[in-house]
Amino acid sequence: MRLWSLHPHYLDPQGIVAVWREGLLAKKVLEGNTKGYRHHPQLIRFANYTKPLEAIQAYLYWIYEEAKRRGYQFSADKIEAKPLVALIPVTYGQLQYEFEHLLKKVYVRNKAFYQELSHKKNDIQCNPVFYCIEGDSEPWEKNH
């Protein structure tokens, strides 16, 4: 499960479809509707928010909006869409880690998108549900 902290406009077509699917799974976990993934480290940020379901719904809202902008047919009825912003902190180190991780994935599966994405390294934005703070990548990252 990868719940990207990056703004969804950085995600290639495969990435945005995957994060939508994984975000919906995370929503089910936070609702208590599945037994798997309950202790997945990517859920910590949402589970620790005062209203976890509100946080994951807001996260998915921004994924949905990017998908809609691209002309994708994601189903809005799967979420309670609220454009909440700046709910959860994310470190600049985490954003940089994720951007580099995404670049590696996109290089393999979509060279044209990689070329476009690689020019955006200097101004990395987060999903609007997050706000940026100083710090390194999260300790739960494999290469931390």
MIBA-344173 format. One record per residue: residue number from 1; x, y, z of N, C-alpha, C in turn. Coordinates in Angstrom, 3 decimals. Last residue first. Example, Ala and Ser with C-alpha at 12.3 -4.5 7.8 and 13.67 -1.06 7.14 Angstrom:
residues 2
- pos;n.px;n.py;n.pz;ca.px;ca.py;ca.pz;c.px;c.py;c.pz
- 2;12.850;-2.250;7.080;13.670;-1.060;7.140;12.900;0.030;7.870
- 1;13.190;-5.690;7.800;12.300;-4.500;7.800;13.200;-3.300;7.800
end
This chain:
residues 144
- pos;n.px;n.py;n.pz;ca.px;ca.py;ca.pz;c.px;c.py;c.pz
- 144;14.898;4.013;4.951;15.127;5.115;5.896;16.492;4.990;6.552
- 143;13.864;2.294;3.090;15.240;2.764;2.914;15.591;3.912;3.848
- 142;11.211;1.846;3.912;12.169;0.745;3.860;13.614;1.213;3.790
- 141;9.642;3.987;6.271;10.095;3.765;4.903;11.212;2.726;4.899
- 140;9.171;4.505;8.917;8.604;3.285;8.359;8.985;3.052;6.910
- 139;10.196;7.029;9.485;10.975;5.850;9.906;10.428;4.543;9.331
- 138;9.946;9.336;6.731;9.337;8.609;7.846;10.146;7.371;8.213
- 137;12.651;11.609;6.024;11.587;10.683;5.632;11.106;9.913;6.862
- 136;13.136;14.552;8.134;13.563;13.481;7.242;12.370;12.632;6.813
- 135;12.011;18.026;8.292;12.273;16.684;8.786;12.667;15.717;7.693
- 134;9.545;20.652;8.449;10.930;20.198;8.327;11.047;18.761;8.829
- 133;6.357;20.224;6.846;7.189;20.631;7.972;8.614;20.128;7.713
- 132;3.394;20.831;4.951;4.814;20.489;5.026;5.496;21.065;6.260
- 131;0.255;19.201;5.191;1.020;20.446;5.202;2.467;20.089;5.520
- 130;-2.282;17.354;3.335;-1.086;17.470;4.172;-0.571;18.903;4.200
- 129;-4.256;17.618;1.517;-4.670;17.178;2.856;-3.504;17.284;3.854
- 128;-3.022;18.208;-0.949;-3.500;19.298;-0.096;-3.999;18.885;1.284
- 127;-0.031;16.453;-1.383;-1.480;16.357;-1.478;-2.026;17.426;-0.532
- 126;2.752;18.754;-1.839;2.079;17.608;-1.220;0.592;17.609;-1.578
- 125;5.243;19.508;-4.315;4.064;19.853;-3.531;3.438;18.587;-2.956
- 124;8.484;20.468;-5.074;7.595;19.333;-4.830;6.467;19.764;-3.898
- 123;10.409;21.871;-6.911;9.250;22.451;-6.220;8.208;21.370;-5.996
- 122;12.412;20.493;-8.221;12.768;21.623;-7.372;11.619;22.228;-6.590
- 121;11.525;18.473;-9.965;12.202;18.122;-8.715;12.365;19.279;-7.735
- 120;10.397;18.517;-12.464;9.647;19.138;-11.367;10.284;18.906;-10.000
- 119;11.543;17.077;-14.451;11.805;18.520;-14.451;11.124;19.242;-13.294
- 118;10.540;14.528;-14.241;11.907;14.758;-13.757;12.271;16.238;-13.734
- 117;8.052;14.591;-15.552;8.131;14.603;-14.099;9.515;14.977;-13.584
- 116;8.731;14.400;-18.273;7.971;15.549;-17.777;8.148;15.702;-16.262
- 115;10.029;11.930;-18.286;10.713;13.127;-18.779;10.039;14.391;-18.251
- 114;7.957;10.250;-17.356;9.192;10.421;-16.578;9.913;11.702;-17.000
- 113;6.219;10.280;-19.475;5.790;10.904;-18.219;7.003;11.169;-17.331
- 112;7.834;8.827;-21.257;7.396;10.187;-21.596;6.972;10.940;-20.335
- 111;8.148;6.313;-19.956;9.312;7.191;-20.208;8.902;8.637;-20.515
- 110;6.741;4.420;-17.894;6.217;5.494;-18.732;7.305;6.544;-18.965
- 109;7.908;2.390;-16.311;6.621;2.140;-16.958;6.122;3.240;-17.907
- 108;10.443;3.193;-15.375;10.258;1.845;-15.913;8.981;1.744;-16.751
- 107;10.001;5.760;-14.440;11.052;5.528;-15.435;10.853;4.191;-16.137
- 106;8.165;5.390;-12.422;7.702;5.951;-13.684;8.734;5.748;-14.785
- 105;9.805;4.381;-10.363;8.688;3.595;-10.877;8.273;4.075;-12.272
- 104;11.593;6.528;-9.987;12.097;5.191;-10.336;10.992;4.332;-10.942
- 103;9.818;8.593;-9.246;10.626;8.710;-10.465;11.134;7.346;-10.927
- 102;8.898;7.619;-6.778;7.988;7.698;-7.912;8.760;7.789;-9.224
- 101;11.246;7.949;-5.280;10.658;6.619;-5.421;9.720;6.580;-6.635
- 100;11.489;10.729;-5.385;12.540;9.886;-5.971;12.028;8.468;-6.213
- 99;9.138;11.381;-3.992;9.338;11.852;-5.360;10.395;11.005;-6.066
- 98;9.578;10.228;-1.483;8.508;9.720;-2.328;8.688;10.149;-3.781
- 97;11.750;11.823;-0.581;11.875;10.369;-0.672;10.832;9.807;-1.651
- 96;10.517;14.349;-0.569;11.660;14.107;-1.444;11.856;12.607;-1.662
- 95;8.545;13.919;1.386;8.165;14.289;0.021;9.296;14.005;-0.963
- 94;10.188;13.408;3.583;9.272;12.375;3.093;8.848;12.675;1.661
- 93;11.467;15.879;3.884;12.251;14.676;3.601;11.396;13.543;3.060
- 92;9.374;17.491;4.614;9.989;17.717;3.310;10.832;16.509;2.904
- 91;6.747;15.621;6.250;8.058;16.270;6.207;8.535;16.476;4.778
- 90;3.439;16.492;6.965;4.339;15.617;6.220;5.663;16.354;6.110
- 89;0.534;16.693;9.098;1.885;17.118;8.697;2.612;16.038;7.895
- 88;-2.832;17.099;8.122;-1.804;16.179;8.611;-0.429;16.675;8.178
- 87;-4.501;19.081;7.060;-4.913;18.343;8.252;-3.750;17.624;8.922
- 86;-4.645;20.810;4.732;-3.683;20.996;5.830;-4.109;20.331;7.140
- 85;-8.133;20.796;3.784;-6.705;20.987;3.526;-5.935;21.098;4.833
- 84;-11.044;19.332;2.322;-10.295;19.764;3.506;-8.810;19.838;3.180
- 83;-13.353;19.068;0.491;-12.032;19.610;0.130;-11.249;20.151;1.323
- 82;-15.016;16.060;0.588;-14.850;17.339;1.276;-13.448;17.849;0.973
- 81;-17.047;13.465;-0.353;-16.079;14.429;-0.846;-16.132;15.749;-0.080
- 80;-17.147;10.539;0.740;-17.877;11.750;1.107;-16.921;12.895;0.827
- 79;-16.846;8.030;-1.833;-16.304;8.881;-0.771;-17.299;9.980;-0.440
- 78;-18.135;6.774;-3.825;-17.355;5.917;-2.915;-16.765;6.700;-1.751
- 77;-19.226;8.538;-5.565;-20.109;8.034;-4.514;-19.396;7.079;-3.552
- 76;-17.398;9.072;-7.524;-17.434;9.985;-6.378;-18.316;9.452;-5.255
- 75;-15.486;6.910;-9.281;-16.830;7.032;-8.726;-16.812;7.879;-7.450
- 74;-13.599;8.009;-12.110;-13.638;7.491;-10.746;-15.027;7.788;-10.170
- 73;-12.918;8.299;-14.955;-14.267;8.079;-14.455;-14.280;7.426;-13.074
- 72;-10.768;10.961;-16.119;-11.005;9.598;-15.636;-12.395;9.514;-15.015
- 71;-9.994;13.480;-16.883;-11.048;12.830;-17.652;-11.303;11.390;-17.243
- 70;-8.282;14.889;-15.315;-7.696;14.126;-16.427;-8.741;13.422;-17.289
- 69;-10.008;15.847;-13.408;-9.335;16.818;-14.271;-8.747;16.133;-15.510
- 68;-10.566;13.422;-12.106;-11.621;14.096;-12.868;-11.011;15.108;-13.848
- 67;-8.113;13.022;-10.836;-8.593;12.048;-11.818;-9.668;12.678;-12.706
- 66;-8.096;15.219;-9.111;-7.065;15.099;-10.148;-7.510;14.129;-11.237
- 65;-10.353;14.582;-7.529;-10.323;15.831;-8.295;-9.272;15.779;-9.414
- 64;-9.507;12.139;-6.312;-10.671;12.183;-7.202;-10.636;13.426;-8.099
- 63;-7.467;13.100;-4.711;-7.165;12.115;-5.756;-8.290;12.145;-6.799
- 62;-8.942;14.726;-3.022;-7.935;15.351;-3.895;-7.473;14.398;-4.995
- 61;-10.554;12.791;-1.762;-11.172;13.883;-2.508;-10.172;14.485;-3.496
- 60;-8.736;11.263;-0.340;-9.334;10.705;-1.548;-10.026;11.773;-2.398
- 59;-8.285;13.100;1.766;-7.180;12.625;0.921;-7.718;12.112;-0.416
- 58;-10.852;13.184;2.855;-10.273;14.403;2.270;-9.114;14.049;1.351
- 57;-11.017;10.550;3.767;-11.990;11.032;2.768;-11.446;12.292;2.076
- 56;-9.024;10.533;5.663;-8.846;9.692;4.467;-9.835;10.108;3.370
- 55;-10.119;12.441;7.515;-8.806;12.643;6.891;-8.650;11.813;5.617
- 54;-12.497;11.266;8.300;-12.526;12.581;7.659;-11.219;12.837;6.905
- 53;-11.485;9.019;9.553;-12.295;8.867;8.337;-12.393;10.187;7.578
- 52;-10.054;10.153;11.810;-9.385;9.399;10.746;-10.192;9.274;9.453
- 51;-9.936;12.764;13.523;-11.060;12.162;12.803;-10.496;11.409;11.600
- 50;-7.385;13.269;14.537;-8.533;13.230;15.451;-9.779;12.602;14.823
- 49;-4.922;11.027;13.240;-5.658;12.279;13.129;-6.911;12.163;14.000
- 48;-3.931;8.477;13.299;-3.586;9.365;14.404;-4.287;10.725;14.343
- 47;-4.764;7.388;10.881;-5.314;6.840;12.124;-5.046;7.754;13.317
- 46;-3.130;8.822;9.115;-4.577;9.002;9.083;-5.205;8.536;10.395
- 45;-0.554;7.959;9.802;-0.852;9.394;9.730;-2.347;9.657;9.773
- 44;-0.783;5.127;9.595;-0.529;5.785;10.881;-0.948;7.248;10.851
- 43;-0.909;3.916;7.159;-2.177;4.359;7.755;-1.980;5.170;9.031
- 42;1.573;3.025;6.543;1.076;4.158;5.768;-0.245;4.698;6.323
- 41;1.920;0.715;8.143;2.505;1.998;8.562;2.000;3.206;7.781
- 40;-0.829;-1.324;8.946;0.068;-0.867;7.889;0.608;0.523;8.242
- 39;-2.575;-2.632;10.551;-1.362;-2.082;11.175;-0.356;-1.588;10.135
- 38;-4.613;-3.500;8.886;-4.944;-2.658;10.041;-3.737;-2.000;10.670
- 37;-4.404;-5.185;6.674;-3.781;-3.853;6.609;-4.035;-2.962;7.826
- 36;-7.481;-7.065;7.048;-6.121;-6.857;6.587;-5.683;-5.401;6.692
- 35;-10.141;-6.918;7.712;-9.194;-7.372;8.734;-7.751;-7.121;8.339
- 34;-12.489;-4.289;7.189;-11.596;-5.320;6.666;-10.600;-5.689;7.752
- 33;-13.913;-2.204;8.307;-14.601;-3.116;7.392;-13.701;-4.135;6.722
- 32;-13.133;-0.051;9.816;-13.231;-1.342;10.482;-13.900;-2.394;9.625
- 31;-12.575;2.286;8.620;-13.979;2.087;8.983;-14.173;0.794;9.787
- 30;-9.938;1.885;7.997;-10.247;2.862;9.042;-11.708;2.791;9.491
- 29;-10.294;0.017;5.900;-9.557;-0.348;7.113;-9.939;0.584;8.256
- 28;-11.633;1.581;4.018;-12.297;0.399;4.594;-11.618;-0.034;5.893
- 27;-9.578;3.436;3.480;-10.851;3.893;4.041;-11.594;2.732;4.699
- 26;-7.731;1.741;2.283;-7.391;2.392;3.556;-8.657;2.903;4.251
- 25;-9.147;1.192;-0.075;-8.849;0.108;0.866;-8.521;0.686;2.247
- 24;-9.062;3.730;-1.187;-10.365;3.150;-0.836;-10.202;1.972;0.121
- 23;-6.311;3.903;-1.588;-6.967;4.837;-0.673;-8.333;4.336;-0.250
- 22;-5.975;1.958;-3.524;-5.364;1.749;-2.210;-5.948;2.701;-1.166
- 21;-7.385;3.158;-5.664;-7.758;1.825;-5.175;-7.227;1.598;-3.757
- 20;-5.896;5.532;-5.901;-7.338;5.571;-5.674;-7.812;4.247;-5.060
- 19;-3.380;4.543;-6.459;-3.577;5.255;-5.193;-5.069;5.413;-4.876
- 18;-3.820;3.345;-9.006;-3.408;2.536;-7.855;-3.672;3.257;-6.536
- 17;-4.443;5.564;-10.585;-5.425;4.481;-10.446;-5.094;3.644;-9.202
- 16;-2.055;6.965;-10.362;-3.286;7.565;-9.826;-4.386;6.520;-9.669
- 15;-0.190;5.175;-11.526;-0.053;5.615;-10.142;-1.333;6.177;-9.570
- 14;-0.966;4.962;-14.179;-0.994;3.766;-13.323;-0.954;4.157;-11.840
- 13;-0.578;7.726;-15.008;-1.885;7.060;-15.043;-1.977;5.821;-14.144
- 12;1.575;9.266;-12.486;1.300;8.818;-13.844;-0.043;8.082;-13.842
- 11;1.394;11.982;-10.228;1.220;10.556;-10.482;0.909;10.276;-11.946
- 10;1.396;14.670;-9.750;2.678;14.043;-10.084;2.513;12.585;-10.527
- 9;-1.118;15.349;-8.918;-0.775;15.693;-10.304;0.588;15.133;-10.719
- 8;-1.356;14.699;-6.184;-1.706;13.692;-7.186;-1.370;14.078;-8.627
- 7;1.451;15.555;-4.215;0.240;16.029;-4.880;-0.092;15.039;-6.002
- 6;2.642;12.994;-1.976;2.804;13.909;-3.102;1.455;14.371;-3.642
- 5;2.157;10.977;-0.340;2.023;12.307;0.245;2.098;13.368;-0.845
- 4;0.495;8.030;-1.314;1.448;9.078;-1.636;1.130;10.376;-0.907
- 3;0.220;5.252;0.034;-0.640;6.428;0.070;0.271;7.637;-0.073
- 2;0.651;2.132;-0.925;1.387;3.392;-0.984;0.360;4.513;-1.053
- 1;0.852;-1.179;0.000;0.000;0.000;0.000;0.892;1.234;0.000
end
